Amino acid sequence: MPESTPYVLGEFETLIILAVLHLAEERLDANGTAIRDQIEQRTGRAVPRGSIYVTLDRLEETGLLVSREGATSPARENRPKRLFKVTPGGVRAVKTAVATVTRMQRGLEAVLGKL
């Protein structure tokens, strides 16, 4: 994606990128299942497997994530896992998304309570 074209993340895309960043911080492989587990553990929301992979593909197409092939295993019929990493553009996009939500919630502490 060209530097001059900002990509505005949706909520689920933001969650995906944050999950990949958390996995990287924990030095864990960021494959589809691990990303889904991170989101479910941290948000308490059930996440359909298909929505994970559709969103991962879209984020990779837009240059916000990159993937590589990981190890194969008999449990996966010797197919490699795709492992994801956030690109610098992905970091910028998620920082913008989080900052936007933070700015929008300012002044609403009386309604929303302390977050």
C-alpha positions, 0 to 999 in steps of 0.5 A: 500500500502506498505510504500516502494512502492511509488504511482505516482499520475496522474494529476486527482488523484492529483486534487481529493486528493487536493479537499478532503484536501480543503474540510477537511480544510473547515470542509465540507463533502468530498463526490463525489459531493462536490469533483467534485464541488471543482475541477470544481470551482478551475480549471474551468474544467467540470468533468464527475461524473463517472470519480470521482467515478472510481478515488475515488475507485482506490485511496481508493484501493491503500490506499491513501484515506479512506471512511466511510458512512455518513447520509442517505436522502430521496433524495438519497432513504435512501442510505448513502453518502460515505465520503472520507478522505486523509490518511497519504500516500495520503498526502505524495503522493500529496506532492510528485506530487506537488513538482515534478511539481514545480521542473519541471516548475522552470527555465521556467518562461520566457515561462510560465510566473509567475504562 
